[in-house]
């Protein structure tokens, strides 16, 4: 029984990438937005001399 190979399917389905949830595009976009936000926070801190929370008036 161990000598038999499992048959491969005759037709492979062509599935679309999901529109919602964890897919490559959503993860890439989220990473890019995080990098932009981090650079903006650093620029605010550098230009004002205050941290981001102090600049927003939260501290």
Biopython code that builds the backbone (N, CA, C, O; Angstrom):
import numpy as np
from Bio.PDB.StructureBuilder import StructureBuilder

atoms = [
    (1, "UNK", "N", (0.818, -1.186, 0.000)),
    (1, "UNK", "CA", (0.000, 0.000, 0.000)),
    (1, "UNK", "C", (0.863, 1.251, 0.000)),
    (1, "UNK", "O", (0.467, 2.261, -0.581)),
    (2, "UNK", "N", (2.026, 1.215, 0.632)),
    (2, "UNK", "CA", (2.904, 2.378, 0.700)),
    (2, "UNK", "C", (3.609, 2.630, -0.621)),
    (2, "UNK", "O", (4.146, 3.716, -0.839)),
    (3, "UNK", "N", (3.613, 1.636, -1.510)),
    (3, "UNK", "CA", (4.300, 1.786, -2.792)),
    (3, "UNK", "C", (3.473, 2.567, -3.804)),
    (3, "UNK", "O", (4.025, 3.052, -4.791)),
    (4, "UNK", "N", (2.191, 2.699, -3.593)),
    (4, "UNK", "CA", (1.338, 3.410, -4.543)),
    (4, "UNK", "C", (1.511, 4.910, -4.392)),
    (4, "UNK", "O", (1.664, 5.429, -3.286)),
    (5, "UNK", "N", (1.483, 5.597, -5.529)),
    (5, "UNK", "CA", (1.547, 7.056, -5.516)),
    (5, "UNK", "C", (0.133, 7.610, -5.545)),
    (5, "UNK", "O", (-0.765, 7.017, -6.142)),
    (6, "UNK", "N", (-0.058, 8.749, -4.898)),
    (6, "UNK", "CA", (-1.377, 9.373, -4.928)),
    (6, "UNK", "C", (-1.567, 10.048, -6.277)),
    (6, "UNK", "O", (-0.644, 10.691, -6.778)),
    (7, "UNK", "N", (-2.723, 9.918, -6.860)),
    (7, "UNK", "CA", (-2.952, 10.529, -8.178)),
    (7, "UNK", "C", (-3.035, 12.053, -8.064)),
    (7, "UNK", "O", (-3.569, 12.579, -7.088)),
    (8, "UNK", "N", (-2.511, 12.749, -9.054)),
    (8, "UNK", "CA", (-2.608, 14.212, -9.078)),
    (8, "UNK", "C", (-3.883, 14.611, -9.800)),
    (8, "UNK", "O", (-4.345, 13.891, -10.685)),
    (9, "UNK", "N", (-4.456, 15.750, -9.433)),
    (9, "UNK", "CA", (-5.720, 16.155, -10.071)),
    (9, "UNK", "C", (-5.524, 16.473, -11.550)),
    (9, "UNK", "O", (-4.452, 16.917, -11.962)),
    (10, "UNK", "N", (-6.555, 16.246, -12.332)),
    (10, "UNK", "CA", (-6.499, 16.500, -13.769)),
    (10, "UNK", "C", (-6.611, 17.987, -14.062)),
    (10, "UNK", "O", (-5.996, 18.484, -15.006)),
    (11, "UNK", "N", (-7.393, 18.700, -13.258)),
    (11, "UNK", "CA", (-7.603, 20.130, -13.460)),
    (11, "UNK", "C", (-7.257, 20.853, -12.167)),
    (11, "UNK", "O", (-7.745, 20.492, -11.096)),
    (12, "UNK", "N", (-6.416, 21.874, -12.271)),
    (12, "UNK", "CA", (-6.058, 22.678, -11.101)),
    (12, "UNK", "C", (-6.911, 23.931, -11.119)),
    (12, "UNK", "O", (-6.906, 24.656, -12.113)),
    (13, "UNK", "N", (-7.653, 24.211, -10.039)),
    (13, "UNK", "CA", (-8.529, 25.393, -10.045)),
    (13, "UNK", "C", (-7.725, 26.681, -10.067)),
    (13, "UNK", "O", (-6.658, 26.769, -9.458)),
    (14, "UNK", "N", (-8.241, 27.677, -10.770)),
    (14, "UNK", "CA", (-7.624, 28.995, -10.849)),
    (14, "UNK", "C", (-8.392, 29.907, -9.896)),
    (14, "UNK", "O", (-9.412, 30.486, -10.269)),
    (15, "UNK", "N", (-7.893, 30.032, -8.651)),
    (15, "UNK", "CA", (-8.589, 30.805, -7.629)),
    (15, "UNK", "C", (-8.085, 32.232, -7.602)),
    (15, "UNK", "O", (-6.888, 32.481, -7.748)),
    (16, "UNK", "N", (-9.003, 33.172, -7.415)),
    (16, "UNK", "CA", (-8.625, 34.575, -7.281)),
    (16, "UNK", "C", (-8.108, 34.827, -5.875)),
    (16, "UNK", "O", (-8.477, 34.121, -4.937)),
    (17, "UNK", "N", (-7.260, 35.828, -5.727)),
    (17, "UNK", "CA", (-6.781, 36.205, -4.408)),
    (17, "UNK", "C", (-7.937, 36.856, -3.650)),
    (17, "UNK", "O", (-8.690, 37.634, -4.235)),
    (18, "UNK", "N", (-8.092, 36.551, -2.351)),
    (18, "UNK", "CA", (-9.233, 37.112, -1.617)),
    (18, "UNK", "C", (-9.162, 38.632, -1.517)),
    (18, "UNK", "O", (-8.077, 39.211, -1.456)),
    (19, "UNK", "N", (-10.321, 39.263, -1.501)),
    (19, "UNK", "CA", (-10.391, 40.722, -1.442)),
    (19, "UNK", "C", (-10.188, 41.236, -0.013)),
    (19, "UNK", "O", (-9.727, 42.362, 0.173)),
    (20, "UNK", "N", (-10.526, 40.430, 0.993)),
    (20, "UNK", "CA", (-10.433, 40.825, 2.387)),
    (20, "UNK", "C", (-9.552, 39.838, 3.129)),
    (20, "UNK", "O", (-9.313, 38.729, 2.650)),
    (21, "UNK", "N", (-9.072, 40.236, 4.287)),
    (21, "UNK", "CA", (-8.305, 39.335, 5.124)),
    (21, "UNK", "C", (-6.812, 39.457, 4.891)),
    (21, "UNK", "O", (-6.328, 40.444, 4.337)),
    (22, "UNK", "N", (-6.093, 38.433, 5.326)),
    (22, "UNK", "CA", (-4.639, 38.427, 5.223)),
    (22, "UNK", "C", (-4.227, 37.937, 3.839)),
    (22, "UNK", "O", (-4.180, 36.734, 3.586)),
    (23, "UNK", "N", (-3.930, 38.871, 2.955)),
    (23, "UNK", "CA", (-3.375, 38.496, 1.663)),
    (23, "UNK", "C", (-2.106, 39.317, 1.452)),
    (23, "UNK", "O", (-1.816, 40.221, 2.235)),
    (24, "UNK", "N", (-1.364, 39.013, 0.422)),
    (24, "UNK", "CA", (-0.061, 39.663, 0.210)),
    (24, "UNK", "C", (-0.204, 41.164, 0.010)),
    (24, "UNK", "O", (0.607, 41.928, 0.534)),
    (25, "UNK", "N", (-1.204, 41.602, -0.728)),
    (25, "UNK", "CA", (-1.359, 43.030, -0.994)),
    (25, "UNK", "C", (-1.682, 43.799, 0.279)),
    (25, "UNK", "O", (-1.118, 44.867, 0.518)),
    (26, "UNK", "N", (-2.580, 43.269, 1.096)),
    (26, "UNK", "CA", (-2.966, 43.955, 2.333)),
    (26, "UNK", "C", (-1.787, 44.046, 3.293)),
    (26, "UNK", "O", (-1.588, 45.077, 3.936)),
    (27, "UNK", "N", (-1.008, 42.979, 3.394)),
    (27, "UNK", "CA", (0.142, 42.990, 4.300)),
    (27, "UNK", "C", (1.217, 43.959, 3.807)),
    (27, "UNK", "O", (1.844, 44.648, 4.612)),
    (28, "UNK", "N", (1.431, 44.016, 2.499)),
    (28, "UNK", "CA", (2.425, 44.935, 1.943)),
    (28, "UNK", "C", (1.993, 46.386, 2.165)),
    (28, "UNK", "O", (2.811, 47.235, 2.520)),
    (29, "UNK", "N", (0.717, 46.662, 1.957)),
    (29, "UNK", "CA", (0.190, 48.015, 2.162)),
    (29, "UNK", "C", (0.274, 48.422, 3.635)),
    (29, "UNK", "O", (0.613, 49.565, 3.942)),
    (30, "UNK", "N", (-0.026, 47.511, 4.531)),
    (30, "UNK", "CA", (0.055, 47.786, 5.960)),
    (30, "UNK", "C", (1.492, 48.078, 6.375)),
    (30, "UNK", "O", (1.730, 48.987, 7.171)),
    (31, "UNK", "N", (2.442, 47.331, 5.855)),
    (31, "UNK", "CA", (3.849, 47.566, 6.173)),
    (31, "UNK", "C", (4.329, 48.916, 5.670)),
    (31, "UNK", "O", (5.071, 49.615, 6.360)),
    (32, "UNK", "N", (3.910, 49.276, 4.480)),
    (32, "UNK", "CA", (4.316, 50.575, 3.928)),
    (32, "UNK", "C", (3.710, 51.724, 4.724)),
    (32, "UNK", "O", (4.383, 52.726, 4.964)),
    (33, "UNK", "N", (2.467, 51.598, 5.131)),
    (33, "UNK", "CA", (1.825, 52.638, 5.934)),
    (33, "UNK", "C", (2.514, 52.779, 7.287)),
    (33, "UNK", "O", (2.664, 53.892, 7.793)),
    (34, "UNK", "N", (2.928, 51.672, 7.869)),
    (34, "UNK", "CA", (3.640, 51.726, 9.149)),
    (34, "UNK", "C", (4.987, 52.426, 8.993)),
    (34, "UNK", "O", (5.383, 53.207, 9.859)),
    (35, "UNK", "N", (5.691, 52.153, 7.902)),
    (35, "UNK", "CA", (6.989, 52.806, 7.680)),
    (35, "UNK", "C", (6.818, 54.309, 7.475)),
    (35, "UNK", "O", (7.603, 55.100, 7.997)),
    (36, "UNK", "N", (5.799, 54.704, 6.720)),
    (36, "UNK", "CA", (5.547, 56.130, 6.499)),
    (36, "UNK", "C", (5.180, 56.810, 7.818)),
    (36, "UNK", "O", (5.660, 57.908, 8.100)),
    (37, "UNK", "N", (4.337, 56.173, 8.625)),
    (37, "UNK", "CA", (3.957, 56.732, 9.906)),
    (37, "UNK", "C", (5.137, 56.889, 10.841)),
    (37, "UNK", "O", (5.223, 57.882, 11.563)),
    (38, "UNK", "N", (6.039, 55.938, 10.844)),
    (38, "UNK", "CA", (7.221, 56.021, 11.698)),
    (38, "UNK", "C", (8.119, 57.176, 11.265)),
    (38, "UNK", "O", (8.628, 57.910, 12.112)),
    (39, "UNK", "N", (8.318, 57.347, 9.967)),
    (39, "UNK", "CA", (9.150, 58.444, 9.466)),
    (39, "UNK", "C", (8.504, 59.793, 9.773)),
    (39, "UNK", "O", (9.204, 60.745, 10.118)),
    (40, "UNK", "N", (7.186, 59.886, 9.652)),
    (40, "UNK", "CA", (6.489, 61.131, 9.971)),
    (40, "UNK", "C", (6.619, 61.450, 11.460)),
    (40, "UNK", "O", (6.825, 62.607, 11.826)),
    (41, "UNK", "N", (6.503, 60.440, 12.320)),
    (41, "UNK", "CA", (6.664, 60.662, 13.760)),
    (41, "UNK", "C", (8.078, 61.140, 14.078)),
    (41, "UNK", "O", (8.251, 62.030, 14.910)),
    (42, "UNK", "N", (9.090, 60.567, 13.431)),
    (42, "UNK", "CA", (10.459, 61.019, 13.632)),
    (42, "UNK", "C", (10.655, 62.452, 13.135)),
    (42, "UNK", "O", (11.351, 63.239, 13.777)),
    (43, "UNK", "N", (10.049, 62.793, 12.004)),
    (43, "UNK", "CA", (10.169, 64.150, 11.464)),
    (43, "UNK", "C", (9.513, 65.170, 12.397)),
    (43, "UNK", "O", (10.051, 66.259, 12.595)),
    (44, "UNK", "N", (8.362, 64.830, 12.968)),
    (44, "UNK", "CA", (7.696, 65.736, 13.910)),
    (44, "UNK", "C", (8.554, 65.932, 15.146)),
    (44, "UNK", "O", (8.707, 67.053, 15.631)),
    (45, "UNK", "N", (9.116, 64.837, 15.658)),
    (45, "UNK", "CA", (9.956, 64.942, 16.846)),
    (45, "UNK", "C", (11.209, 65.765, 16.564)),
    (45, "UNK", "O", (11.627, 66.558, 17.408)),
    (46, "UNK", "N", (11.800, 65.590, 15.417)),
    (46, "UNK", "CA", (13.010, 66.333, 15.058)),
    (46, "UNK", "C", (12.716, 67.818, 14.858)),
    (46, "UNK", "O", (13.482, 68.669, 15.308)),
    (47, "UNK", "N", (11.609, 68.131, 14.185)),
    (47, "UNK", "CA", (11.326, 69.532, 13.863)),
    (47, "UNK", "C", (10.781, 70.327, 15.051)),
    (47, "UNK", "O", (11.030, 71.529, 15.145)),
    (48, "UNK", "N", (10.045, 69.684, 15.956)),
    (48, "UNK", "CA", (9.463, 70.419, 17.075)),
    (48, "UNK", "C", (10.266, 70.294, 18.364)),
    (48, "UNK", "O", (10.100, 71.110, 19.270)),
    (49, "UNK", "N", (11.120, 69.306, 18.462)),
    (49, "UNK", "CA", (11.872, 69.081, 19.689)),
    (49, "UNK", "C", (11.046, 68.417, 20.775)),
    (49, "UNK", "O", (11.515, 68.283, 21.906)),
    (50, "UNK", "N", (9.848, 68.004, 20.465)),
    (50, "UNK", "CA", (8.966, 67.314, 21.405)),
    (50, "UNK", "C", (8.641, 65.936, 20.848)),
    (50, "UNK", "O", (8.762, 65.687, 19.649)),
    (51, "UNK", "N", (8.228, 65.054, 21.741)),
    (51, "UNK", "CA", (7.749, 63.760, 21.291)),
    (51, "UNK", "C", (6.392, 63.892, 20.627)),
    (51, "UNK", "O", (5.740, 64.929, 20.747)),
    (52, "UNK", "N", (5.969, 62.875, 19.945)),
    (52, "UNK", "CA", (4.693, 62.915, 19.227)),
    (52, "UNK", "C", (3.517, 63.109, 20.178)),
    (52, "UNK", "O", (2.606, 63.880, 19.876)),
    (53, "UNK", "N", (3.521, 62.422, 21.329)),
    (53, "UNK", "CA", (2.415, 62.566, 22.270)),
    (53, "UNK", "C", (2.382, 63.956, 22.892)),
    (53, "UNK", "O", (1.306, 64.504, 23.131)),
    (54, "UNK", "N", (3.551, 64.525, 23.153)),
    (54, "UNK", "CA", (3.604, 65.892, 23.685)),
    (54, "UNK", "C", (3.130, 66.885, 22.634)),
    (54, "UNK", "O", (2.423, 67.840, 22.954)),
    (55, "UNK", "N", (3.513, 66.664, 21.392)),
    (55, "UNK", "CA", (3.110, 67.548, 20.301)),
    (55, "UNK", "C", (1.591, 67.526, 20.110)),
    (55, "UNK", "O", (0.982, 68.544, 19.782)),
    (56, "UNK", "N", (0.988, 66.346, 20.321)),
    (56, "UNK", "CA", (-0.464, 66.230, 20.195)),
    (56, "UNK", "C", (-1.190, 66.734, 21.428)),
    (56, "UNK", "O", (-2.414, 66.863, 21.409)),
    (57, "UNK", "N", (-0.456, 67.024, 22.512)),
    (57, "UNK", "CA", (-1.078, 67.523, 23.731)),
    (57, "UNK", "C", (-1.595, 66.437, 24.644)),
    (57, "UNK", "O", (-2.422, 66.702, 25.516)),
    (58, "UNK", "N", (-1.124, 65.224, 24.460)),
    (58, "UNK", "CA", (-1.605, 64.109, 25.283)),
    (58, "UNK", "C", (-0.767, 63.914, 26.539)),
    (58, "UNK", "O", (-1.205, 63.237, 27.469)),
    (59, "UNK", "N", (0.409, 64.485, 26.584)),
    (59, "UNK", "CA", (1.263, 64.390, 27.786)),
    (59, "UNK", "C", (1.525, 65.758, 28.342)),
    (59, "UNK", "O", (2.220, 65.893, 29.349)),
]
sb = StructureBuilder()
sb.init_structure("model")
sb.init_model(0)
sb.init_chain("A")
sb.init_seg("    ")
for serial, (resi, resn, name, xyz) in enumerate(atoms, 1):
    if name == "N":
        sb.init_residue(resn, " ", resi, " ")
    sb.init_atom(name, np.array(xyz, "f"), 0.0, 1.0, " ", f" {name:<3s}", serial, name[0])
structure = sb.get_structure()
